[in-house]
């Protein structure tokens, strides 16, 4: 059951998956949005350039239907005349055509932004397989597209039928009106019908765009195994990363242990914690921690200190406070200066005694460690 769940596409696509799909040209596409944009651009273009287009068409129509009697028998002039009229027609409609072309080219940017990929136009001979094509036709996606086409035809056709029915009286009155008045009235009726159809198209676009985004996300969903594999590829294998961290910790531990022979004193708990301190009056403003550890590592610190004849002082509260609040290669907290100063004074007296001078130093007791810096004292207070 667990293996089956790992193979089910239940996870949302990662950003890497989305980027890879985009590079291959796999993005959410809404043909309805592009169609709506082109139709709206065409309607706006006709509305803005209507007077220019109508005057140009009237002039071309007049020139095209006007023919001198002597030119009618000169057939060699008809082809150049037709060419000139066609060129003038193209130039008259050129601004509108450019507007439609630009809209068709840039309307996909409304949904996907700028994208350039040659993958969709590369030859794919698997698309020529008739069985594969038939499978796409009867698939769930094909049925959804069929339903969308039927719904679009119903909505757009219904909007157009409503516009015709709503203006039926005006349509019937056009037959009894002068040509100029009838032409103006027909233009207004066509414009009203166009707006009604655009309203229906807008409804289709409002439904299709979220659906295409949802379907695209669903198509790119990933299985849990794919998510794990991608995580390994992008962030590295967790086992390898864990081994690297372990090696880094071991190297840091070795560097720390190498500092112990140069320490002045090791403060212990006596068994749970061990903290090695070093202080140089000429180069340090305060003692620093060169090594610290607990349990087995504390035992290794004590053994190495004994091997190199480093003084070991049992001061449980101070050892706990230093282990908790002092960082490696950093100076000790200021609130522990007094306690550590007593420890260092004892160490210096011990060295002088070992060199054959003075009295046996007294081991410091009851060092001044603030209770809030001692984890054990803080734990007792929390329990109370």
C-alpha positions as CSV (number, residue, x, y, z in Angstrom):
1,X,0.0,0.0,0.0
2,X,2.8,2.4,0.8
3,X,4.5,1.6,-2.5
4,X,1.2,2.3,-4.3
5,X,0.8,5.7,-2.5
6,X,4.4,6.7,-3.5
7,X,3.5,6.0,-7.2
8,X,0.3,8.1,-7.1
9,X,0.7,11.7,-8.3
10,X,-0.5,13.5,-5.2
11,X,2.1,16.1,-4.7
12,X,2.0,19.6,-6.2
13,X,4.6,20.3,-8.9
14,X,7.8,21.8,-7.6
15,X,9.3,25.1,-9.0
16,X,11.9,23.0,-10.7
17,X,9.3,20.9,-12.4
18,X,7.4,24.0,-13.5
19,X,10.6,25.5,-14.9
20,X,11.5,22.4,-16.8
21,X,8.0,22.1,-18.3
22,X,8.2,25.8,-19.3
23,X,11.6,25.2,-21.0
24,X,9.9,22.4,-23.1
25,X,7.0,24.7,-24.0
26,X,4.5,23.0,-21.7
27,X,2.5,25.8,-20.2
28,X,-1.2,26.5,-19.6
29,X,-2.8,27.6,-22.8
30,X,-6.3,29.0,-23.3
31,X,-7.4,29.2,-26.9
32,X,-10.5,30.9,-25.7
33,X,-8.5,33.8,-24.2
34,X,-6.6,34.3,-27.5
35,X,-9.8,34.1,-29.5
36,X,-11.5,36.6,-27.2
37,X,-8.5,39.0,-27.3
38,X,-8.3,38.8,-31.2
39,X,-12.1,39.4,-31.5
40,X,-12.0,42.3,-29.1
41,X,-9.0,43.8,-30.9
42,X,-10.8,43.5,-34.2
43,X,-13.9,45.1,-32.8
44,X,-12.0,47.9,-31.2
45,X,-10.0,48.4,-34.4
46,X,-13.2,48.6,-36.5
47,X,-14.7,51.0,-34.0
48,X,-11.7,53.3,-34.0
49,X,-10.9,53.1,-37.7
50,X,-14.4,52.7,-38.9
51,X,-14.7,56.0,-40.7
52,X,-11.3,55.5,-42.4
53,X,-12.2,51.9,-43.5
54,X,-15.7,52.9,-44.8
55,X,-14.4,55.9,-46.8
56,X,-11.6,53.7,-48.2
57,X,-14.0,50.9,-49.2
58,X,-16.5,53.3,-50.7
59,X,-13.7,54.9,-52.8
60,X,-12.4,51.5,-53.9
61,X,-15.9,50.3,-54.7
62,X,-16.5,53.4,-56.8
63,X,-13.2,53.0,-58.6
64,X,-13.7,49.3,-59.1
65,X,-17.1,49.7,-60.6
66,X,-16.2,52.6,-62.8
67,X,-14.8,51.6,-66.2
68,X,-14.3,53.8,-69.3
69,X,-15.7,52.4,-72.5
70,X,-12.4,52.5,-74.3
71,X,-10.7,50.6,-71.5
72,X,-13.2,47.8,-71.7
73,X,-11.6,46.5,-74.9
74,X,-8.1,46.8,-73.7
75,X,-7.7,43.5,-71.7
76,X,-4.1,44.1,-71.1
77,X,-5.0,47.0,-68.7
78,X,-7.4,44.9,-66.6
79,X,-4.8,42.9,-64.8
80,X,-2.7,45.9,-63.7
81,X,-5.9,47.7,-62.7
82,X,-7.0,44.7,-60.6
83,X,-3.5,44.6,-59.0
84,X,-3.7,48.3,-58.1
85,X,-7.1,48.0,-56.6
86,X,-6.0,44.9,-54.6
87,X,-2.9,46.8,-53.3
88,X,-5.1,49.7,-52.3
89,X,-7.5,47.4,-50.5
90,X,-4.6,45.8,-48.6
91,X,-3.2,49.2,-47.6
92,X,-6.6,50.3,-46.4
93,X,-6.9,47.2,-44.2
94,X,-3.2,47.0,-43.2
95,X,-3.6,48.8,-39.8
96,X,-6.4,46.5,-38.8
97,X,-4.5,43.4,-40.0
98,X,-1.4,44.5,-38.0
99,X,-3.5,45.1,-34.9
100,X,-5.0,41.6,-35.2
101,X,-1.6,40.0,-35.9
102,X,0.0,41.7,-32.9
103,X,-2.9,40.7,-30.6
104,X,-2.7,37.1,-31.8
105,X,1.1,37.1,-31.2
106,X,1.0,38.7,-27.7
107,X,-2.3,37.4,-26.3
108,X,-0.6,34.3,-24.8
109,X,1.6,36.6,-22.7
110,X,-1.5,37.4,-20.7
111,X,-1.5,33.9,-19.2
112,X,2.2,32.7,-19.4
113,X,4.3,35.8,-19.8
114,X,7.2,35.8,-22.3
115,X,8.5,32.3,-23.3
116,X,10.6,31.1,-26.2
117,X,11.1,27.4,-26.9
118,X,11.8,25.4,-30.0
119,X,10.6,22.1,-28.4
120,X,7.0,22.3,-29.5
121,X,7.9,22.7,-33.2
122,X,10.4,19.9,-33.3
123,X,9.3,16.8,-35.3
124,X,7.5,14.2,-33.2
125,X,6.6,11.2,-35.3
126,X,4.7,9.6,-32.4
127,X,1.9,12.1,-33.1
128,X,1.4,10.4,-36.5
129,X,0.4,7.1,-34.8
130,X,-3.3,6.7,-35.6
131,X,-3.9,4.6,-32.5
132,X,-2.4,7.3,-30.3
133,X,-4.5,9.9,-32.0
134,X,-7.6,7.9,-31.6
135,X,-6.7,7.4,-27.9
136,X,-6.5,11.1,-27.5
137,X,-9.9,11.6,-29.1
138,X,-11.7,9.2,-26.7
139,X,-9.7,10.2,-23.6
140,X,-11.1,12.2,-20.7
141,X,-9.3,15.2,-22.0
142,X,-10.9,14.8,-25.4
143,X,-14.3,14.5,-23.9
144,X,-13.7,17.6,-21.9
145,X,-12.7,19.5,-25.0
146,X,-15.8,18.2,-26.8
147,X,-18.0,19.4,-23.9
148,X,-16.2,22.8,-24.0
149,X,-16.8,23.1,-27.7
150,X,-20.5,22.3,-27.3
151,X,-20.9,24.7,-24.4
152,X,-19.1,27.4,-26.4
153,X,-21.4,26.9,-29.3
154,X,-24.4,27.1,-27.1
155,X,-23.3,30.2,-25.2
156,X,-22.1,32.1,-28.3
157,X,-25.0,31.0,-30.4
158,X,-27.4,31.8,-27.7
159,X,-25.9,35.3,-27.3
160,X,-26.2,35.9,-31.0
161,X,-29.7,34.5,-31.2
162,X,-30.7,36.7,-28.2
163,X,-29.3,39.8,-30.0
164,X,-31.2,39.0,-33.2
165,X,-34.5,38.2,-31.4
166,X,-34.1,41.4,-29.2
167,X,-33.7,43.6,-32.3
168,X,-36.1,41.6,-34.6
169,X,-38.3,44.7,-35.1
170,X,-35.4,46.8,-36.1
171,X,-34.2,44.2,-38.6
172,X,-37.6,44.1,-40.2
173,X,-37.7,47.9,-40.5
174,X,-34.5,48.0,-42.4
175,X,-36.2,46.9,-45.6
176,X,-38.3,50.0,-45.9
177,X,-35.6,52.5,-45.1
178,X,-33.3,54.4,-47.5
179,X,-29.9,52.7,-48.2
180,X,-27.8,55.2,-46.2
181,X,-30.1,55.0,-43.2
182,X,-30.4,51.2,-43.5
183,X,-26.6,50.9,-43.7
184,X,-26.2,52.9,-40.5
185,X,-28.9,51.0,-38.8
186,X,-27.4,47.6,-39.9
187,X,-24.0,48.7,-38.5
188,X,-25.5,49.6,-35.1
189,X,-27.4,46.2,-35.0
190,X,-24.2,44.3,-35.9
191,X,-22.3,46.2,-33.2
192,X,-25.0,45.3,-30.6
193,X,-24.8,41.6,-31.8
194,X,-21.0,41.7,-31.6
195,X,-21.1,43.0,-28.0
196,X,-23.6,40.3,-27.0
197,X,-21.4,37.6,-28.5
198,X,-18.4,39.1,-26.7
199,X,-20.3,38.9,-23.4
200,X,-20.8,35.2,-24.0
201,X,-17.1,34.8,-24.9
202,X,-16.1,36.6,-21.7
203,X,-18.1,34.1,-19.7
204,X,-16.3,31.2,-21.5
205,X,-12.9,32.8,-20.9
206,X,-13.7,33.4,-17.2
207,X,-14.3,29.6,-16.9
208,X,-11.6,28.3,-19.3
209,X,-8.6,30.2,-17.9
210,X,-8.9,28.9,-14.3
211,X,-9.6,25.4,-15.7
212,X,-6.5,25.4,-17.9
213,X,-4.3,26.5,-15.0
214,X,-5.8,23.8,-12.8
215,X,-5.4,21.2,-15.5
216,X,-1.8,22.2,-16.2
217,X,-0.9,22.0,-12.5
218,X,-2.7,18.6,-12.3
219,X,-0.8,17.3,-15.4
220,X,2.6,18.2,-13.8
221,X,1.8,16.7,-10.3
222,X,4.5,14.5,-8.9
223,X,4.6,11.3,-7.0
224,X,6.3,11.2,-3.6
225,X,9.2,9.2,-5.1
226,X,9.7,11.9,-7.7
227,X,9.7,14.5,-5.0
228,X,12.4,12.6,-3.1
229,X,14.4,12.0,-6.2
230,X,14.3,15.7,-7.1
231,X,15.3,16.6,-3.6
232,X,18.3,14.3,-3.9
233,X,19.3,15.9,-7.2
234,X,18.9,19.5,-6.0
235,X,20.0,19.3,-2.4
236,X,22.1,16.1,-2.5
237,X,21.5,12.7,-1.0
238,X,20.6,13.0,2.7
239,X,22.9,10.1,3.5
240,X,25.8,11.7,1.8
241,X,25.0,15.1,3.4
242,X,24.8,13.4,6.8
243,X,28.2,11.7,6.2
244,X,29.7,15.1,5.2
245,X,28.3,16.7,8.3
246,X,29.7,13.9,10.4
247,X,33.1,14.3,8.8
248,X,33.0,18.1,9.4
249,X,32.1,17.5,13.0
250,X,35.0,15.1,13.4
251,X,37.4,17.5,11.8
252,X,36.2,20.3,14.1
253,X,36.5,17.9,17.1
254,X,40.1,17.1,16.1
255,X,41.0,20.8,15.8
256,X,39.5,21.4,19.2
257,X,41.4,18.5,20.8
258,X,44.6,19.8,19.3
259,X,44.1,23.1,21.3
260,X,44.0,21.3,24.7
261,X,47.9,21.0,25.1
262,X,48.0,24.8,25.1
263,X,45.3,25.3,27.6
264,X,45.9,26.7,31.1
265,X,43.2,24.8,33.0
266,X,40.3,22.3,32.4
267,X,37.2,22.9,34.5
268,X,35.1,19.8,35.1
269,X,31.7,18.8,36.5
270,X,33.5,16.4,37.3
271,X,32.2,13.7,34.9
272,X,29.5,15.2,32.8
273,X,31.2,18.3,31.5
274,X,34.8,19.5,30.7
275,X,35.8,23.0,29.5
276,X,39.4,23.9,28.7
277,X,40.4,27.6,29.1
278,X,43.4,29.6,27.9
279,X,44.5,33.1,28.8
280,X,47.4,35.4,27.8
281,X,47.6,38.7,29.5
282,X,49.6,40.2,26.5
283,X,47.2,39.1,23.7
284,X,43.8,38.5,25.2
285,X,41.4,40.8,26.9
286,X,39.7,37.8,28.6
287,X,40.1,34.0,28.8
288,X,38.8,32.0,25.9
289,X,37.3,28.5,25.6
290,X,39.6,26.3,23.5
291,X,37.6,23.0,24.0
292,X,34.5,21.8,25.7
293,X,32.5,18.6,25.7
294,X,30.1,16.4,27.6
295,X,30.1,12.7,28.7
296,X,32.5,10.7,26.4
297,X,34.0,13.9,24.9
298,X,34.5,15.3,28.4
299,X,36.3,12.2,29.3
300,X,38.7,12.5,26.3
301,X,39.4,16.1,27.2
302,X,40.3,15.2,30.8
303,X,42.5,12.3,29.6
304,X,44.3,14.6,27.2
305,X,44.7,17.2,29.9
306,X,46.2,14.7,32.2
307,X,48.6,13.5,29.5
308,X,49.9,17.0,28.9
309,X,49.9,17.9,32.7
310,X,47.2,20.5,32.4
311,X,45.6,21.3,35.8
312,X,42.1,19.9,36.2
313,X,39.8,21.7,38.6
314,X,36.4,20.3,39.7
315,X,33.9,23.2,39.8
316,X,30.5,21.8,38.8
317,X,28.5,25.1,38.6
318,X,31.2,26.9,36.7
319,X,31.7,24.0,34.3
320,X,28.0,23.8,33.6
321,X,27.8,27.6,33.1
322,X,30.8,27.7,30.7
323,X,29.5,24.7,28.7
324,X,26.1,26.3,28.3
325,X,27.0,29.9,27.7
326,X,30.5,30.0,26.3
327,X,31.4,29.3,22.6
328,X,34.6,27.8,21.2
329,X,37.3,30.2,20.4
330,X,35.3,33.0,22.1
331,X,35.8,34.9,25.3
332,X,33.9,33.8,28.3
333,X,30.8,35.7,29.4
334,X,31.6,38.8,31.4
335,X,29.4,37.6,34.4
336,X,31.9,34.7,34.8
337,X,35.0,36.8,34.9
338,X,35.3,36.8,38.7
339,X,34.9,33.0,39.0
340,X,37.4,32.3,36.2
341,X,39.8,34.8,37.7
342,X,39.9,32.8,40.9
343,X,40.5,29.6,38.9
344,X,43.4,31.2,37.0
345,X,44.9,32.7,40.2
346,X,44.9,29.1,41.7
347,X,46.5,27.8,38.5
348,X,49.3,30.4,38.6
349,X,49.9,29.7,42.3
350,X,50.0,25.9,41.5
351,X,52.6,26.5,38.8
352,X,54.8,28.5,41.1
353,X,54.5,25.9,43.8
354,X,55.4,23.1,41.3
355,X,58.5,25.1,40.3
356,X,59.7,24.9,43.9
357,X,58.4,28.0,45.6
358,X,55.7,29.2,47.9
359,X,53.0,27.3,49.8
360,X,50.5,24.7,48.5
361,X,47.7,26.7,47.0
362,X,44.2,26.3,48.3
363,X,41.7,24.8,45.8
364,X,39.0,27.5,45.3
365,X,35.6,26.6,46.6
366,X,32.1,28.2,46.2
367,X,33.1,30.1,43.1
368,X,30.7,33.1,42.3
369,X,28.6,31.7,39.5
370,X,25.3,33.6,38.9
371,X,22.4,31.1,39.5
372,X,20.7,32.0,36.2
373,X,23.8,30.9,34.3
374,X,23.9,27.5,35.9
375,X,21.5,25.1,33.9
376,X,21.0,22.8,36.9
377,X,20.0,25.6,39.2
378,X,17.6,27.0,36.6
379,X,16.1,23.5,36.1
380,X,15.4,23.2,39.9
381,X,13.7,26.6,39.9
382,X,11.5,25.7,37.0
383,X,10.4,22.5,38.7
384,X,9.5,24.5,41.8
